[in-house]
Amino acid sequence: MSYFRDKVVLVTGSSSGLGRVIARGFADAGAKLVIVGLEASDVHRVTEEMKAAGRDVLGLTANVTDQADVEALFAQTVEHFGRLDVLVNNAGRSMRGKVLDTTPEQFRELIELNLIATVRCTRAAVPHLLPNRGHVVNIGSLAAKSASRWVGAYPASKHAVAAYSQQLRLELGPEGLHVLLVCPGPIARDDPRLYPLEGLEDVPERARRPGAGVKVGAIPPEKLTRAILHACERRKPEIVMPAKARLLFALAQLFPSLGDWIVLRKT
């Protein structure tokens, strides 16, 4: 029997993109799902698709940057399913722009979504997760480990997610909570796009692509999903994909100038 059989999994930002694939992966492993998105039409479409495939799914519309919405989200989840076993903090976004041209307001907006929403959801979920020795999965990025050029406030917001994940592990790990930080490179998409610039500055076009011009292959979302499920079963603390990026992160900690040189060469 699958480890996730009849476990209840809530995935934020799961009405599209990577979140949708992650949710489907948990469903294929036998989990009951809570699909969460900002647009009601998208949530309804994905929920109906999964129900048609025989999945036990609850679709909820919520703005995870709003405290009242977050409280209602978890109250409805527990009322419907009676428990919660996994929270996947997937909602978030990247941006493109030079760091000095990124305004304090843009920093605040991105940190509100990428970090504070994760904090809101985690605080609401933990009382329900602890009795079940549950899991918090925080979707970070390679940018959670190493900054890059032309991505504005994104690395600062994701570095903070990495720190928050470690704090959770240290304080709540002994109480039975499993916390997984997921740090992937660019995710492969069926419809590759250029990110819009969020300022008037001149940024190389290659930096507007997924990965901001980092010389690393795009990761199939299904592959990352399988790694997440495996890491949850084994209660691992972290995924870095591609794994070879760990060498850069280790070198950058020991020799910051060398780390900067490698990043410049790889972007």
C-alpha positions in Angstrom: 0.0 0.0 0.0 1.3 3.5 -0.9 2.5 5.6 2.0 0.2 8.4 0.9 -3.0 6.2 0.7 -5.8 8.3 2.2 -3.5 11.0 3.5 -4.8 14.5 3.0 -2.5 16.8 1.0 -3.1 20.5 0.4 -1.1 22.2 -2.4 -1.2 25.9 -2.7 -0.9 27.3 -6.2 -2.1 24.0 -7.6 -4.6 25.1 -10.2 -1.8 25.4 -12.8 1.9 24.8 -13.5 4.2 22.9 -11.2 1.6 22.9 -8.4 -0.9 21.1 -10.6 1.7 18.4 -11.4 2.6 18.0 -7.7 -1.0 17.6 -6.8 -1.6 15.0 -9.5 1.5 13.1 -8.2 0.1 12.9 -4.7 -3.3 11.8 -6.1 -1.7 9.1 -8.2 -0.1 7.8 -4.9 -3.6 7.5 -3.3 -3.8 10.8 -1.4 -6.9 12.9 -1.0 -6.3 16.4 -2.4 -7.1 20.0 -1.7 -6.5 22.1 -4.8 -5.9 25.8 -4.0 -5.8 28.7 -6.4 -6.5 32.3 -6.8 -8.9 32.0 -9.8 -12.1 30.2 -9.2 -12.5 29.0 -12.8 -9.0 27.4 -12.8 -9.6 25.7 -9.5 -12.9 24.4 -10.7 -11.4 23.0 -14.0 -8.5 21.2 -12.3 -10.8 19.9 -9.5 -13.3 18.5 -12.0 -10.5 16.9 -14.1 -9.2 15.0 -11.1 -12.7 14.0 -9.9 -13.3 12.6 -13.4 -10.2 10.5 -12.9 -11.6 9.1 -9.7 -9.7 11.2 -7.3 -11.0 12.5 -3.9 -10.6 16.2 -4.4 -11.7 19.4 -2.7 -11.2 22.6 -4.7 -10.9 25.9 -2.8 -10.3 29.4 -4.0 -8.0 31.5 -1.7 -5.6 34.4 -1.7 -2.7 33.0 0.5 -1.5 36.5 1.1 -4.7 37.2 3.0 -4.9 36.0 6.6 -8.7 35.5 6.7 -8.6 33.5 3.4 -5.8 31.3 4.9 -7.7 30.6 8.1 -10.9 29.8 6.1 -8.8 27.5 3.8 -7.6 25.2 6.6 -10.8 25.3 8.5 -12.7 24.1 5.4 -10.0 21.4 4.7 -10.3 19.9 8.2 -14.1 20.2 8.2 -14.3 18.3 4.9 -11.6 15.6 5.4 -11.2 15.6 9.1 -7.4 15.8 9.0 -4.4 17.2 7.2 -1.1 15.3 6.5 0.8 17.3 4.0 1.1 21.0 3.2 2.9 21.9 0.0 3.7 25.7 0.0 4.0 26.0 -3.8 2.3 29.4 -4.5 4.9 32.0 -5.5 6.4 33.7 -8.5 9.7 34.9 -9.9 10.5 38.3 -11.5 13.0 40.0 -13.8 14.8 43.2 -13.3 18.1 44.7 -12.0 18.4 44.8 -8.3 18.9 48.5 -7.9 16.0 49.1 -10.2 13.8 46.9 -8.1 11.9 49.2 -5.7 11.2 48.5 -2.0 7.6 48.1 -2.9 8.4 45.4 -5.4 10.6 43.7 -2.8 7.7 43.9 -0.3 5.2 42.5 -2.8 7.3 39.5 -3.8 8.3 38.7 -0.2 4.6 38.8 0.8 3.8 36.1 -1.7 7.0 33.9 -1.6 7.7 34.1 2.1 4.9 35.6 4.2 2.2 33.5 2.5 4.3 30.4 3.3 4.5 31.5 7.0 0.7 32.1 7.1 -0.1 28.7 5.7 2.4 26.9 7.8 1.2 28.4 11.0 -2.4 27.5 10.1 -1.4 23.9 9.1 1.0 22.8 11.9 -1.6 22.2 14.6 -3.3 19.7 12.3 0.0 18.2 11.0 1.7 17.5 14.3 -0.7 14.8 15.5 -0.1 12.9 12.3 3.7 13.4 12.1 2.9 15.3 8.9 4.9 17.1 6.3 5.5 20.7 5.3 7.0 21.0 1.8 8.4 24.4 0.9 9.0 25.0 -2.8 12.2 27.1 -3.0 14.5 27.4 -5.9 18.2 27.2 -6.7 17.9 30.9 -5.9 17.3 29.9 -2.3 20.9 28.8 -2.2 22.7 31.2 -4.6 21.7 34.6 -6.0 21.9 35.4 -9.7 21.7 38.4 -11.9 18.6 40.2 -13.2 16.0 38.6 -11.0 15.2 41.5 -8.7 13.8 40.5 -5.3 13.5 36.8 -6.1 16.7 35.5 -4.5 16.1 37.5 -1.3 12.6 36.1 -1.0 13.7 32.5 -1.6 16.8 32.7 0.7 14.3 33.6 3.4 12.2 30.5 2.6 15.3 28.4 3.1 16.1 30.0 6.5 12.4 29.6 7.6 12.5 25.9 6.6 15.6 25.3 8.7 14.0 27.1 11.7 10.9 24.8 11.4 13.1 21.7 11.2 15.1 22.7 14.3 12.1 23.7 16.5 9.4 21.3 15.3 11.4 18.3 13.9 11.8 16.9 17.5 8.0 17.1 17.9 7.4 15.0 14.8 7.0 17.5 11.9 8.9 16.7 8.7 10.0 19.8 6.8 11.3 19.5 3.2 12.9 22.4 1.3 12.8 21.8 -2.5 15.4 23.8 -4.5 14.9 23.1 -8.2 16.4 24.8 -11.3 14.0 26.0 -14.1 11.0 23.8 -14.6 10.2 22.5 -18.1 7.0 23.9 -19.5 4.8 23.0 -22.5 4.6 26.7 -23.2 8.0 28.3 -22.6 7.7 32.0 -22.0 9.7 35.2 -21.5 9.2 36.8 -18.1 8.0 40.4 -18.3 10.4 43.1 -17.1 9.1 44.8 -13.9 11.0 48.0 -14.6 12.3 50.2 -17.4 15.9 48.9 -17.2 17.8 47.1 -19.9 18.0 43.4 -19.1 19.4 40.8 -21.6 16.6 38.8 -23.3 18.2 35.5 -22.2 17.6 36.6 -18.6 13.9 36.7 -19.3 13.8 33.0 -20.0 13.1 30.4 -17.3 16.1 30.1 -15.1 17.2 33.7 -15.9 19.8 32.5 -18.3 21.4 29.9 -16.0 23.1 27.3 -18.0 21.3 24.2 -16.6 18.7 22.0 -18.3 15.0 22.4 -17.5 13.7 19.9 -15.0 10.6 17.8 -15.9 8.0 18.6 -13.3 7.0 14.9 -13.0 10.6 14.0 -12.1 10.6 16.7 -9.4 7.3 15.4 -8.1 8.6 11.9 -7.8 11.6 13.2 -5.8 9.3 15.1 -3.5 7.1 12.1 -2.7 10.2 10.0 -2.1 11.8 12.6 0.1 8.6 12.8 2.2 8.5 9.1 2.7 12.1 9.1 3.8 11.6 12.3 5.7 14.6 14.0 4.0 15.3 17.7 4.8 16.2 18.9 1.3 16.1 18.4 -2.4 18.5 20.2 -4.8 18.0 19.5 -8.5 20.2 19.2 -10.4 22.2 17.6 -7.6 25.5 18.9 -9.0 24.5 22.4 -8.0 25.3 21.4 -4.4 29.0 21.7 -5.3 28.6 25.3 -6.3 26.8 26.1 -3.1 29.5 24.4 -1.0 32.3 26.2 -2.8 30.4 29.5 -2.4 30.2 29.1 1.3 33.9 28.3 1.6 35.1 30.8 -1.0 32.6 33.5 -1.8 34.7 35.1 -4.6 35.0 31.7 -6.3 31.2 31.2 -6.0 30.5 34.6 -7.6 32.9 33.8 -10.4 31.2 30.5 -11.1 27.7 32.1 -11.1 28.9 34.8 -13.5 30.3 32.1 -15.8 27.1 30.0 -15.6 24.6 32.8 -16.3 
